[in-house]
């Protein structure tokens, strides 16, 4: 059945109040990200930094500028290894994030179709969709990055000019083409983001492979442009409102520290679960899925 944006927001909010357990995957995602990042930093220090510092410390105290020299030396001597380790960490974080994202969408799907959800559904959905979701996210990133081709004419033209000309002459052909290329890339990326916004939801809700999910998302956006832009606008507005409130509160140092904790709490326990429910409900409502109806959801 078709639902307008107001109905999606209202009924989605009702589902969230009944199923606040949907915040659990986002809590686990945050904790996993912190733990993995800490372990990666600790391994970097233990494997690379500590041996260097120990060798310097044998001769006496280590001056502060020595640390900068150590870091520079490490980057030069182990660049490929560090790049490989960074890519591995990013892939691991992507996999963990995809598992919990798939789990959260699966929980929302169950809550919206049956009324209630469970942590078991998070595990089932996460295990079933994690690989496809990782591949889909990589494909989306590559599609957006493909817009770099718009910079090629400007780069080729700028390569024929000296750096001083590019800096001092904003009307040079190279500078103009670079500017136009960046603008074209921005427009392309914006269209791509809007068109592929529902990839994750199509993949989990309809149990699709990555390519089919991309195609379904594009078709969904084509048929629901105003609603998709509307719900994205609402989500962005909520984020901006919190940022503005945070800027006002941050003028006082003590309140700034308190606000950081409050913002983290709101984001993990409220904003992410609620917006995931909204987006999942919109996708289900606009693709003919059966939605559970609570008495308190009735608008009339």
TITORPA-300703 format. One line per field, with one value per atom (N, C-alpha, C): atom name; x, y, z. Coordinates in nm, 2 decimals. Example, Ala and Ser with C-alpha at 12.3 -4.5 7.8 and 13.67 -1.06 7.14 Angstrom:
BEGIN
atom = c(N_CA_C_N_CA_C) $
u = c(1.32_1.23_1.32_1.28_1.37_1.29) $
v = c(-0.57_-0.45_-0.33_-0.22_-0.11_0.00) $
w = c(0.78_0.78_0.78_0.71_0.71_0.79) $
//
This chain:
BEGIN
atom = c(N_CA_C_N_CA_C_N_CA_C_N_CA_C_N_CA_C_N_CA_C_N_CA_C_N_CA_C_N_CA_C_N_CA_C_N_CA_C_N_CA_C_N_CA_C_N_CA_C_N_CA_C_N_CA_C_N_CA_C_N_CA_C_N_CA_C_N_CA_C_N_CA_C_N_CA_C_N_CA_C_N_CA_C_N_CA_C_N_CA_C_N_CA_C_N_CA_C_N_CA_C_N_CA_C_N_CA_C_N_CA_C_N_CA_C_N_CA_C_N_CA_C_N_CA_C_N_CA_C_N_CA_C_N_CA_C_N_CA_C_N_CA_C_N_CA_C_N_CA_C_N_CA_C_N_CA_C_N_CA_C_N_CA_C_N_CA_C_N_CA_C_N_CA_C_N_CA_C_N_CA_C_N_CA_C_N_CA_C_N_CA_C_N_CA_C_N_CA_C_N_CA_C_N_CA_C_N_CA_C_N_CA_C_N_CA_C_N_CA_C_N_CA_C_N_CA_C_N_CA_C_N_CA_C_N_CA_C_N_CA_C_N_CA_C_N_CA_C_N_CA_C_N_CA_C_N_CA_C_N_CA_C_N_CA_C_N_CA_C_N_CA_C_N_CA_C_N_CA_C_N_CA_C_N_CA_C_N_CA_C_N_CA_C_N_CA_C_N_CA_C_N_CA_C_N_CA_C_N_CA_C_N_CA_C_N_CA_C_N_CA_C_N_CA_C_N_CA_C_N_CA_C_N_CA_C_N_CA_C_N_CA_C_N_CA_C_N_CA_C_N_CA_C_N_CA_C_N_CA_C_N_CA_C_N_CA_C_N_CA_C_N_CA_C_N_CA_C_N_CA_C_N_CA_C_N_CA_C_N_CA_C_N_CA_C_N_CA_C_N_CA_C_N_CA_C_N_CA_C_N_CA_C_N_CA_C_N_CA_C_N_CA_C_N_CA_C_N_CA_C_N_CA_C_N_CA_C_N_CA_C_N_CA_C_N_CA_C_N_CA_C_N_CA_C_N_CA_C_N_CA_C_N_CA_C_N_CA_C_N_CA_C_N_CA_C_N_CA_C_N_CA_C_N_CA_C_N_CA_C_N_CA_C_N_CA_C_N_CA_C_N_CA_C_N_CA_C_N_CA_C_N_CA_C_N_CA_C_N_CA_C_N_CA_C_N_CA_C_N_CA_C_N_CA_C_N_CA_C_N_CA_C_N_CA_C_N_CA_C_N_CA_C_N_CA_C_N_CA_C_N_CA_C_N_CA_C_N_CA_C_N_CA_C_N_CA_C_N_CA_C_N_CA_C_N_CA_C_N_CA_C_N_CA_C_N_CA_C_N_CA_C_N_CA_C_N_CA_C_N_CA_C_N_CA_C_N_CA_C_N_CA_C_N_CA_C_N_CA_C_N_CA_C_N_CA_C_N_CA_C_N_CA_C_N_CA_C_N_CA_C_N_CA_C_N_CA_C_N_CA_C_N_CA_C_N_CA_C_N_CA_C_N_CA_C_N_CA_C_N_CA_C_N_CA_C_N_CA_C_N_CA_C_N_CA_C_N_CA_C_N_CA_C_N_CA_C_N_CA_C_N_CA_C_N_CA_C_N_CA_C_N_CA_C_N_CA_C_N_CA_C_N_CA_C_N_CA_C_N_CA_C_N_CA_C_N_CA_C_N_CA_C_N_CA_C_N_CA_C_N_CA_C_N_CA_C_N_CA_C_N_CA_C_N_CA_C_N_CA_C_N_CA_C_N_CA_C_N_CA_C_N_CA_C_N_CA_C_N_CA_C_N_CA_C_N_CA_C_N_CA_C_N_CA_C_N_CA_C_N_CA_C_N_CA_C_N_CA_C_N_CA_C_N_CA_C_N_CA_C_N_CA_C_N_CA_C_N_CA_C_N_CA_C_N_CA_C_N_CA_C_N_CA_C_N_CA_C_N_CA_C_N_CA_C_N_CA_C_N_CA_C_N_CA_C_N_CA_C_N_CA_C_N_CA_C_N_CA_C_N_CA_C_N_CA_C_N_CA_C_N_CA_C_N_CA_C_N_CA_C_N_CA_C_N_CA_C_N_CA_C_N_CA_C_N_CA_C_N_CA_C_N_CA_C_N_CA_C_N_CA_C_N_CA_C_N_CA_C_N_CA_C_N_CA_C_N_CA_C_N_CA_C_N_CA_C_N_CA_C_N_CA_C_N_CA_C_N_CA_C_N_CA_C_N_CA_C_N_CA_C_N_CA_C_N_CA_C_N_CA_C_N_CA_C_N_CA_C_N_CA_C_N_CA_C_N_CA_C_N_CA_C_N_CA_C_N_CA_C_N_CA_C_N_CA_C_N_CA_C) $
u = c(0.08_0.00_0.09_0.03_0.10_0.08_0.18_0.17_0.25_0.18_0.25_0.36_0.45_0.56_0.52_0.41_0.37_0.33_0.26_0.22_0.34_0.44_0.56_0.63_0.64_0.70_0.63_0.50_0.41_0.41_0.39_0.38_0.52_0.62_0.75_0.79_0.75_0.78_0.71_0.58_0.51_0.58_0.63_0.71_0.83_0.90_1.02_0.99_0.89_0.85_0.82_0.77_0.74_0.86_0.96_1.08_1.21_1.23_1.35_1.48_1.45_1.56_1.64_1.58_1.65_1.78_1.79_1.92_2.04_2.01_2.12_2.23_2.19_2.29_2.38_2.32_2.40_2.50_2.45_2.54_2.66_2.63_2.73_2.83_2.77_2.86_2.95_2.90_2.99_3.10_3.06_3.16_3.26_3.22_3.31_3.41_3.36_3.45_3.55_3.51_3.61_3.71_3.67_3.76_3.86_3.81_3.90_4.00_3.95_4.04_4.15_4.11_4.20_4.31_4.26_4.35_4.45_4.40_4.48_4.59_4.55_4.65_4.75_4.70_4.80_4.90_4.85_4.94_5.04_5.00_5.09_5.20_5.16_5.26_5.36_5.30_5.38_5.48_5.43_5.51_5.61_5.57_5.65_5.72_5.64_5.69_5.78_5.74_5.81_5.95_5.98_6.12_6.21_6.15_6.23_6.26_6.16_6.18_6.28_6.27_6.36_6.51_6.53_6.67_6.72_6.63_6.68_6.70_6.61_6.62_6.74_6.81_6.93_7.04_7.04_7.14_7.11_6.99_6.95_6.81_6.77_6.63_6.60_6.47_6.42_6.36_6.42_6.37_6.24_6.15_6.02_6.03_6.13_6.14_6.17_6.23_6.27_6.14_6.03_5.91_5.86_5.87_5.83_5.92_6.05_6.14_6.11_6.07_6.04_5.92_5.82_5.70_5.73_5.81_5.84_5.92_6.01_6.09_6.01_5.91_5.82_5.74_5.69_5.61_5.69_5.81_5.90_5.94_5.97_6.03_5.92_5.80_5.69_5.57_5.58_5.46_5.36_5.41_5.33_5.26_5.34_5.28_5.17_5.20_5.10_4.97_4.99_4.87_4.79_4.87_4.80_4.72_4.79_4.72_4.60_4.61_4.50_4.38_4.41_4.30_4.24_4.32_4.26_4.18_4.22_4.14_4.01_4.01_3.89_3.80_3.85_3.77_3.70_3.78_3.72_3.61_3.64_3.54_3.41_3.43_3.32_3.24_3.31_3.24_3.16_3.22_3.15_3.03_3.05_2.94_2.83_2.87_2.76_2.68_2.75_2.68_2.57_2.61_2.51_2.41_2.45_2.35_2.25_2.29_2.20_2.11_2.17_2.09_1.99_2.02_1.93_1.81_1.84_1.74_1.65_1.71_1.63_1.54_1.58_1.50_1.39_1.41_1.31_1.21_1.26_1.17_1.07_1.12_1.04_0.94_0.99_0.90_0.79_0.82_0.72_0.62_0.66_0.57_0.49_0.55_0.48_0.45_0.50_0.48_0.59_0.66_0.77_0.90_1.01_1.13_1.22_1.34_1.42_1.57_1.65_1.80_1.83_1.75_1.78_1.77_1.67_1.66_1.78_1.84_1.96_2.07_2.09_2.19_2.17_2.04_2.00_2.02_1.97_1.98_2.13_2.20_2.34_2.42_2.41_2.49_2.45_2.32_2.27_2.31_2.32_2.33_2.47_2.56_2.68_2.77_2.79_2.88_2.82_2.70_2.63_2.63_2.61_2.61_2.74_2.85_2.99_3.01_2.98_3.00_2.92_2.80_2.71_2.77_2.82_2.87_3.00_3.08_3.20_3.16_3.06_3.01_2.96_2.89_2.83_2.95_3.05_3.16_3.24_3.25_3.32_3.24_3.11_3.03_3.04_3.04_3.06_3.20_3.30_3.44_3.46_3.38_3.40_3.38_3.31_3.30_3.43_3.54_3.67_3.70_3.64_3.66_3.63_3.54_3.51_3.63_3.73_3.84_3.95_3.94_4.05_4.08_3.98_4.01_4.09_4.05_4.11_4.26_4.27_4.41_4.50_4.45_4.54_4.58_4.48_4.51_4.60_4.58_4.66_4.80_4.82_4.95_5.04_4.98_5.05_5.09_5.04_5.07_5.15_5.22_5.30_5.21_5.26_5.18_5.15_5.24_5.22_5.10_5.09_4.98_4.85_4.84_4.72_4.67_4.77_4.74_4.71_4.78_4.77_4.66_4.63_4.53_4.41_4.31_4.19_4.11_4.14_4.07_4.14_4.25_4.32_4.23_4.26_4.18_4.18_4.30_4.32_4.24_4.24_4.16_4.01_3.97_3.82_3.78_3.85_3.81_3.82_3.91_3.91_3.79_3.75_3.63_3.51_3.50_3.38_3.38_3.50_3.50_3.46_3.50_3.46_3.31_3.25_3.11_3.03_3.08_3.02_3.02_3.14_3.15_3.06_3.04_2.95_2.80_2.76_2.63_2.61_2.71_2.71_2.70_2.78_2.78_2.64_2.59_2.46_2.35_2.35_2.25_2.27_2.40_2.43_2.39_2.41_2.37_2.22_2.15_2.00_1.95_2.01_1.96_1.99_2.10_2.14_2.12_2.04_2.01_1.95_1.87_1.79_1.85_1.98_2.05_2.04_2.09_2.09_1.96_1.86_1.72_1.66_1.68_1.64_1.71_1.84_1.91_1.86_1.83_1.79_1.64_1.56_1.42_1.37_1.43_1.39_1.49_1.59_1.69_1.75_1.81_1.87_2.02_2.08_2.22_2.26_2.39_2.43_2.39_2.40_2.37_2.22_2.14_1.99_1.95_2.02_1.98_2.01_2.12_2.15_2.04_2.00_1.90_1.77_1.73_1.61_1.60_1.72_1.73_1.71_1.77_1.76_1.61_1.54_1.40_1.32_1.35_1.27_1.28_1.40_1.42_1.34_1.35_1.28_1.13_1.07_0.93_0.89_0.98_0.95_1.05_1.08_1.18_1.15_1.03_0.99_1.00_0.95_0.95_1.09_1.17_1.31_1.39_1.37_1.44_1.38_1.25_1.19_1.24_1.25_1.29_1.44_1.52_1.66_1.67_1.59_1.59_1.56_1.46_1.42_1.53_1.60_1.71_1.82_1.85_1.96_1.92_1.80_1.75_1.76_1.73_1.75_1.89_1.98_2.12_2.17_2.13_2.17_2.12_1.99_1.94_2.02_2.06_2.14_2.28_2.34_2.46_2.46_2.35_2.33_2.31_2.23_2.22_2.35_2.43_2.56_2.65_2.65_2.73_2.70_2.57_2.52_2.57_2.55_2.59_2.74_2.81_2.96_3.03_2.96_3.02_3.07_3.01_3.05_3.12_3.25_3.33_3.27_3.22_3.17_3.05_2.96_2.84_2.88_2.99_3.04_3.07_3.14_3.18_3.05_2.96_2.83_2.75_2.75_2.68_2.73_2.86_2.92_2.86_2.85_2.79_2.64_2.57_2.43_2.41_2.49_2.47_2.50_2.60_2.63_2.52_2.46_2.34_2.23_2.19_2.08_2.10_2.22_2.25_2.23_2.29_2.29_2.16_2.10_1.98_1.85_1.85_1.73_1.74_1.83_1.83_1.86_1.96_1.99_1.88_1.83_1.72_1.60_1.56_1.44_1.44_1.55_1.56_1.57_1.63_1.63_1.49_1.41_1.27_1.20_1.21_1.15_1.18_1.31_1.35_1.30_1.31_1.26_1.11_1.04_0.89_0.86_0.93_0.90_0.92_1.03_1.06_0.95_0.92_0.82_0.68_0.64_0.51_0.50_0.61_0.61_0.64_0.67_0.70_0.59_0.48_0.37_0.39_0.48_0.50_0.38_0.35_0.25_0.31_0.24_0.28_0.18_0.24_0.16_0.09_-0.03_-0.11_-0.14_-0.10_-0.13_-0.25_-0.33_-0.44_-0.39_-0.28_-0.23_-0.17_-0.16_-0.10_-0.20_-0.33_-0.43_-0.43_-0.44_-0.43_-0.57_-0.67_-0.81_-0.88) $
v = c(-0.12_0.00_0.12_0.23_0.36_0.44_0.50_0.58_0.71_0.83_0.95_0.96_1.07_1.08_1.10_1.18_1.20_1.07_0.98_0.85_0.77_0.77_0.69_0.73_0.87_0.92_0.89_0.90_0.88_0.73_0.65_0.50_0.45_0.50_0.45_0.49_0.61_0.65_0.55_0.51_0.42_0.28_0.24_0.11_0.12_0.24_0.26_0.25_0.32_0.32_0.18_0.10_-0.04_-0.13_-0.09_-0.18_-0.11_-0.05_0.03_-0.06_-0.19_-0.29_-0.28_-0.21_-0.19_-0.11_-0.04_0.03_-0.06_-0.18_-0.27_-0.29_-0.32_-0.33_-0.21_-0.09_0.03_0.05_0.00_0.00_-0.09_-0.21_-0.31_-0.26_-0.19_-0.14_-0.03_0.06_0.16_0.09_0.00_-0.07_-0.14_-0.21_-0.29_-0.19_-0.08_0.02_0.07_0.10_0.16_0.05_-0.07_-0.18_-0.21_-0.22_-0.25_-0.14_-0.01_0.10_0.11_0.08_0.08_-0.03_-0.15_-0.26_-0.23_-0.17_-0.14_-0.04_0.06_0.16_0.10_0.01_-0.06_-0.14_-0.22_-0.30_-0.22_-0.10_-0.02_0.03_0.07_0.12_0.01_-0.11_-0.22_-0.27_-0.28_-0.34_-0.24_-0.12_-0.02_0.08_0.14_0.26_0.21_0.12_0.08_0.03_-0.05_-0.09_0.03_0.13_0.24_0.33_0.35_0.43_0.36_0.23_0.15_0.17_0.17_0.18_0.32_0.42_0.56_0.57_0.51_0.52_0.46_0.37_0.31_0.41_0.51_0.61_0.72_0.73_0.83_0.87_0.99_1.04_1.07_1.05_1.07_1.21_1.30_1.44_1.43_1.53_1.53_1.53_1.60_1.60_1.47_1.38_1.25_1.16_1.19_1.11_1.14_1.27_1.31_1.24_1.23_1.17_1.02_0.96_0.82_0.79_0.88_0.86_0.88_0.98_1.00_0.88_0.83_0.72_0.59_0.57_0.46_0.47_0.59_0.60_0.58_0.62_0.60_0.45_0.38_0.25_0.14_0.17_0.07_0.11_0.19_0.26_0.15_0.05_-0.05_-0.13_-0.17_-0.25_-0.17_-0.04_0.04_0.06_0.08_0.09_-0.04_-0.16_-0.28_-0.30_-0.27_-0.28_-0.19_-0.07_0.03_-0.03_-0.08_-0.14_-0.25_-0.34_-0.45_-0.41_-0.30_-0.25_-0.19_-0.12_-0.06_-0.17_-0.28_-0.39_-0.46_-0.47_-0.53_-0.45_-0.31_-0.22_-0.22_-0.23_-0.23_-0.36_-0.47_-0.60_-0.60_-0.55_-0.54_-0.45_-0.33_-0.23_-0.29_-0.36_-0.42_-0.53_-0.60_-0.71_-0.65_-0.54_-0.48_-0.40_-0.34_-0.26_-0.36_-0.47_-0.57_-0.62_-0.64_-0.69_-0.59_-0.46_-0.36_-0.35_-0.35_-0.34_-0.47_-0.58_-0.70_-0.70_-0.64_-0.62_-0.52_-0.41_-0.32_-0.39_-0.47_-0.54_-0.63_-0.70_-0.79_-0.71_-0.60_-0.52_-0.46_-0.41_-0.35_-0.44_-0.57_-0.67_-0.75_-0.76_-0.85_-0.78_-0.66_-0.58_-0.58_-0.69_-0.69_-0.76_-0.73_-0.79_-0.85_-0.90_-0.96_-0.96_-0.98_-0.99_-1.11_-1.21_-1.33_-1.29_-1.20_-1.15_-1.08_-1.00_-0.93_-1.02_-1.13_-1.23_-1.30_-1.34_-1.41_-1.32_-1.20_-1.11_-1.07_-1.04_-1.00_-1.11_-1.23_-1.34_-1.37_-1.36_-1.39_-1.28_-1.16_-1.05_-0.98_-1.01_-0.93_-0.93_-1.04_-1.04_-0.96_-0.98_-0.90_-0.76_-0.72_-0.58_-0.52_-0.59_-0.54_-0.51_-0.61_-0.59_-0.48_-0.46_-0.35_-0.22_-0.21_-0.08_-0.05_-0.14_-0.12_-0.07_-0.14_-0.10_0.04_0.08_0.22_0.32_0.29_0.38_0.39_0.28_0.28_0.37_0.35_0.43_0.58_0.62_0.76_0.81_0.73_0.76_0.77_0.70_0.70_0.84_0.93_1.07_1.14_1.08_1.15_1.17_1.10_1.11_1.25_1.32_1.46_1.56_1.51_1.60_1.58_1.47_1.44_1.55_1.62_1.73_1.84_1.88_1.98_1.94_1.82_1.77_1.77_1.72_1.72_1.86_1.95_2.09_2.15_2.13_2.19_2.14_2.01_1.96_2.03_2.10_2.17_2.31_2.35_2.48_2.47_2.58_2.57_2.61_2.57_2.59_2.73_2.82_2.96_3.02_2.97_3.02_2.97_2.85_2.80_2.87_2.92_2.99_3.13_3.20_3.34_3.38_3.28_3.32_3.23_3.27_3.19_3.17_3.25_3.24_3.15_3.08_3.00_2.87_2.81_2.70_2.59_2.56_2.45_2.47_2.60_2.63_2.62_2.67_2.67_2.52_2.44_2.30_2.22_2.25_2.19_2.22_2.35_2.39_2.33_2.33_2.27_2.12_2.05_1.91_1.88_1.96_1.94_1.96_2.06_2.08_1.96_1.91_1.80_1.68_1.66_1.54_1.56_1.68_1.70_1.66_1.71_1.68_1.53_1.47_1.33_1.25_1.29_1.22_1.24_1.36_1.38_1.29_1.29_1.20_1.05_1.01_0.87_0.84_0.93_0.91_0.89_0.98_0.98_0.85_0.81_0.70_0.57_0.56_0.44_0.44_0.53_0.55_0.43_0.36_0.24_0.11_0.11_-0.02_-0.12_-0.07_-0.16_-0.21_-0.13_-0.17_-0.27_-0.24_-0.34_-0.47_-0.47_-0.59_-0.68_-0.62_-0.69_-0.73_-0.63_-0.66_-0.75_-0.74_-0.83_-0.94_-0.95_-1.06_-1.07_-0.96_-0.94_-0.96_-0.98_-0.98_-0.83_-0.80_-0.66_-0.58_-0.65_-0.58_-0.56_-0.66_-0.64_-0.53_-0.53_-0.42_-0.28_-0.27_-0.14_-0.10_-0.20_-0.17_-0.14_-0.21_-0.19_-0.05_-0.01_0.13_0.24_0.22_0.32_0.33_0.22_0.22_0.28_0.25_0.30_0.45_0.50_0.65_0.71_0.65_0.70_0.71_0.62_0.62_0.70_0.74_0.81_0.92_1.00_1.11_1.20_1.25_1.35_1.30_1.18_1.12_1.08_1.03_1.00_1.13_1.23_1.36_1.42_1.40_1.45_1.38_1.25_1.18_1.21_1.22_1.25_1.39_1.48_1.62_1.63_1.54_1.54_1.49_1.38_1.33_1.43_1.49_1.60_1.71_1.75_1.86_1.83_1.70_1.66_1.67_1.62_1.63_1.77_1.86_2.00_2.07_2.03_2.09_2.05_1.93_1.88_1.95_1.97_2.04_2.18_2.25_2.39_2.40_2.31_2.30_2.28_2.19_2.16_2.27_2.35_2.47_2.57_2.59_2.68_2.64_2.51_2.46_2.46_2.44_2.42_2.55_2.66_2.79_2.78_2.69_2.66_2.53_2.53_2.41_2.29_2.31_2.20_2.14_2.23_2.18_2.12_2.16_2.10_1.95_1.92_1.78_1.70_1.76_1.69_1.67_1.77_1.76_1.65_1.63_1.52_1.39_1.37_1.24_1.23_1.34_1.35_1.32_1.39_1.37_1.23_1.16_1.03_0.94_0.96_0.88_0.90_1.02_1.05_0.98_0.99_0.94_0.79_0.72_0.57_0.52_0.57_0.52_0.57_0.68_0.74_0.76_0.85_0.89_0.77_0.70_0.59_0.48_0.43_0.33_0.39_0.51_0.57_0.60_0.66_0.68_0.55_0.45_0.32_0.26_0.28_0.23_0.31_0.45_0.53_0.49_0.47_0.44_0.30_0.21_0.07_0.07_0.15_0.15_0.21_0.32_0.38_0.28_0.21_0.11_0.00_-0.05_-0.16_-0.11_0.01_0.07_0.09_0.14_0.18_0.06_-0.06_-0.18_-0.29_-0.25_-0.34_-0.45_-0.42_-0.52_-0.51_-0.62_-0.62_-0.55_-0.46_-0.38_-0.41_-0.43_-0.46_-0.33_-0.33_-0.21_-0.22_-0.12_-0.10_0.00_-0.02_0.07_0.21_0.23_0.37_0.43_0.36_0.41_0.49_0.46_0.51_0.66_0.72_0.87_0.93_0.86_0.92_0.90) $
w = c(0.00_0.00_0.00_-0.06_-0.06_0.06_0.11_0.23_0.20_0.24_0.23_0.33_0.31_0.40_0.55_0.57_0.71_0.78_0.70_0.76_0.79_0.70_0.72_0.85_0.87_0.99_1.11_1.11_1.23_1.27_1.17_1.20_1.23_1.17_1.20_1.34_1.38_1.52_1.62_1.59_1.67_1.68_1.57_1.57_1.65_1.65_1.72_1.87_1.92_2.06_2.11_2.03_2.07_2.06_1.98_1.95_1.97_2.08_2.10_2.11_2.11_2.10_1.97_1.87_1.74_1.76_1.87_1.90_1.92_1.96_2.00_1.89_1.76_1.66_1.64_1.66_1.65_1.77_1.88_2.00_1.98_1.93_1.91_1.80_1.70_1.59_1.64_1.73_1.79_1.87_1.96_2.04_1.96_1.86_1.78_1.70_1.66_1.59_1.68_1.81_1.91_1.94_1.96_2.00_1.89_1.77_1.65_1.63_1.64_1.62_1.72_1.85_1.96_1.94_1.90_1.88_1.76_1.66_1.54_1.58_1.66_1.71_1.80_1.89_1.98_1.90_1.80_1.72_1.65_1.60_1.52_1.62_1.74_1.83_1.88_1.90_1.95_1.84_1.72_1.61_1.55_1.54_1.46_1.56_1.64_1.72_1.84_1.92_2.04_2.01_1.91_1.88_1.85_1.77_1.74_1.86_1.94_2.06_2.16_2.17_2.25_2.21_2.07_2.02_2.05_2.05_2.08_2.23_2.31_2.46_2.52_2.44_2.50_2.52_2.42_2.43_2.53_2.58_2.67_2.65_2.70_2.69_2.54_2.51_2.37_2.36_2.29_2.27_2.19_2.21_2.15_1.99_1.94_1.79_1.73_1.82_1.77_1.74_1.81_1.78_1.63_1.59_1.46_1.36_1.39_1.30_1.29_1.40_1.40_1.31_1.32_1.24_1.09_1.06_0.92_0.87_0.94_0.90_0.88_0.97_0.96_0.83_0.80_0.68_0.55_0.55_0.44_0.42_0.53_0.52_0.51_0.56_0.57_0.50_0.40_0.34_0.29_0.21_0.15_0.26_0.36_0.47_0.55_0.57_0.64_0.55_0.42_0.33_0.33_0.33_0.33_0.47_0.58_0.71_0.72_0.66_0.67_0.59_0.47_0.39_0.45_0.52_0.59_0.71_0.78_0.89_0.84_0.72_0.67_0.62_0.56_0.52_0.64_0.74_0.87_0.93_0.93_0.98_0.90_0.76_0.67_0.69_0.71_0.73_0.86_0.97_1.10_1.09_1.03_1.01_0.92_0.82_0.73_0.80_0.89_0.96_1.05_1.13_1.22_1.14_1.03_0.95_0.89_0.84_0.79_0.90_1.02_1.13_1.17_1.17_1.21_1.11_0.98_0.88_0.89_0.91_0.93_1.05_1.16_1.27_1.24_1.17_1.13_1.04_0.95_0.86_0.93_1.03_1.11_1.20_1.26_1.34_1.26_1.14_1.06_1.00_0.98_0.92_1.02_1.14_1.24_1.37_1.39_1.51_1.61_1.62_1.72_1.65_1.71_1.66_1.77_1.74_1.84_1.80_1.89_1.87_1.78_1.79_1.70_1.55_1.52_1.39_1.34_1.43_1.40_1.36_1.43_1.40_1.27_1.25_1.13_1.00_1.01_0.90_0.88_0.98_0.97_0.90_0.94_0.88_0.74_0.71_0.58_0.47_0.51_0.42_0.42_0.52_0.54_0.42_0.35_0.24_0.12_0.09_-0.02_0.01_0.14_0.17_0.16_0.20_0.19_0.04_-0.05_-0.19_-0.25_-0.20_-0.25_-0.21_-0.09_-0.04_-0.12_-0.15_-0.23_-0.37_-0.42_-0.56_-0.56_-0.46_-0.45_-0.44_-0.36_-0.34_-0.48_-0.55_-0.68_-0.78_-0.78_-0.87_-0.84_-0.72_-0.68_-0.72_-0.69_-0.73_-0.88_-0.95_-1.10_-1.16_-1.08_-1.12_-1.14_-1.09_-1.10_-1.25_-1.34_-1.48_-1.53_-1.46_-1.49_-1.47_-1.39_-1.37_-1.47_-1.55_-1.65_-1.74_-1.81_-1.90_-1.83_-1.71_-1.64_-1.60_-1.55_-1.52_-1.64_-1.75_-1.87_-1.92_-1.91_-1.95_-1.85_-1.72_-1.62_-1.62_-1.67_-1.68_-1.78_-1.87_-1.97_-1.92_-1.80_-1.75_-1.63_-1.59_-1.47_-1.35_-1.23_-1.11_-1.08_-1.11_-1.09_-1.17_-1.29_-1.38_-1.32_-1.27_-1.22_-1.09_-1.01_-0.89_-0.91_-1.00_-1.02_-1.13_-1.21_-1.32_-1.31_-1.24_-1.22_-1.35_-1.45_-1.58_-1.68_-1.64_-1.73_-1.76_-1.88_-1.92_-1.82_-1.77_-1.67_-1.55_-1.50_-1.37_-1.40_-1.51_-1.54_-1.56_-1.63_-1.65_-1.52_-1.44_-1.31_-1.22_-1.23_-1.15_-1.21_-1.34_-1.40_-1.38_-1.37_-1.34_-1.20_-1.11_-0.97_-0.96_-1.02_-1.02_-1.08_-1.19_-1.26_-1.17_-1.10_-1.01_-0.90_-0.84_-0.73_-0.77_-0.89_-0.94_-0.96_-1.02_-1.05_-0.92_-0.82_-0.69_-0.62_-0.63_-0.56_-0.62_-0.76_-0.82_-0.79_-0.78_-0.75_-0.61_-0.51_-0.37_-0.36_-0.43_-0.42_-0.48_-0.60_-0.67_-0.60_-0.53_-0.46_-0.31_-0.27_-0.12_-0.06_-0.14_-0.09_-0.12_-0.16_-0.19_-0.08_0.04_0.16_0.20_0.18_0.22_0.12_-0.01_-0.11_-0.09_-0.06_-0.05_0.06_0.18_0.29_0.29_0.26_0.26_0.15_0.03_-0.08_-0.10_-0.01_-0.02_-0.16_-0.21_-0.34_-0.34_-0.45_-0.47_-0.49_-0.48_-0.49_-0.61_-0.73_-0.86_-0.86_-0.83_-0.83_-0.73_-0.62_-0.52_-0.57_-0.65_-0.71_-0.81_-0.89_-0.99_-0.93_-0.82_-0.75_-0.69_-0.63_-0.57_-0.67_-0.79_-0.89_-0.94_-0.96_-1.00_-0.89_-0.77_-0.65_-0.65_-0.67_-0.67_-0.79_-0.90_-1.02_-1.00_-0.93_-0.90_-0.78_-0.69_-0.57_-0.54_-0.64_-0.63_-0.51_-0.51_-0.41_-0.27_-0.25_-0.12_-0.07_-0.16_-0.12_-0.08_-0.16_-0.13_0.00_0.02_0.14_0.27_0.27_0.39_0.41_0.31_0.32_0.38_0.33_0.38_0.53_0.57_0.71_0.80_0.75_0.83_0.84_0.73_0.73_0.83_0.82_0.91_1.05_1.09_1.23_1.27_1.18_1.21_1.23_1.14_1.14_1.27_1.31_1.43_1.55_1.56_1.67_1.66_1.54_1.53_1.58_1.54_1.58_1.73_1.79_1.93_2.00_1.94_2.00_1.99_1.88_1.87_1.98_2.00_2.10_2.24_2.27_2.40_2.43_2.32_2.33_2.37_2.37_2.41_2.56_2.63_2.77_2.78_2.82_2.81_2.88_3.00_3.08_3.00_2.95_2.88_2.75_2.69_2.57_2.59_2.70_2.73_2.75_2.82_2.85_2.73_2.64_2.51_2.42_2.42_2.34_2.38_2.51_2.55_2.52_2.54_2.51_2.36_2.27_2.13_2.09_2.15_2.12_2.16_2.27_2.32_2.22_2.19_2.10_1.97_1.91_1.78_1.78_1.88_1.88_1.92_2.02_2.08_2.01_1.95_1.89_1.74_1.70_1.56_1.46_1.48_1.38_1.38_1.50_1.49_1.43_1.47_1.42_1.27_1.22_1.07_0.99_1.05_0.98_0.97_1.07_1.06_0.96_0.96_0.86_0.72_0.69_0.55_0.52_0.61_0.58_0.55_0.63_0.62_0.48_0.44_0.31_0.20_0.21_0.10_0.10_0.22_0.22_0.18_0.22_0.18_0.03_-0.03_-0.17_-0.26_-0.21_-0.29_-0.26_-0.20_-0.18_-0.07_0.02_0.13_0.23_0.30_0.41_0.53_0.59_0.71_0.82_0.94_1.06_1.10_1.14_1.18_1.33_1.41_1.55_1.56_1.66_1.68_1.70_1.77_1.80_1.68_1.57_1.45_1.36_1.39_1.31_1.31_1.19_1.19_1.19_1.16_1.17_1.30) $
//
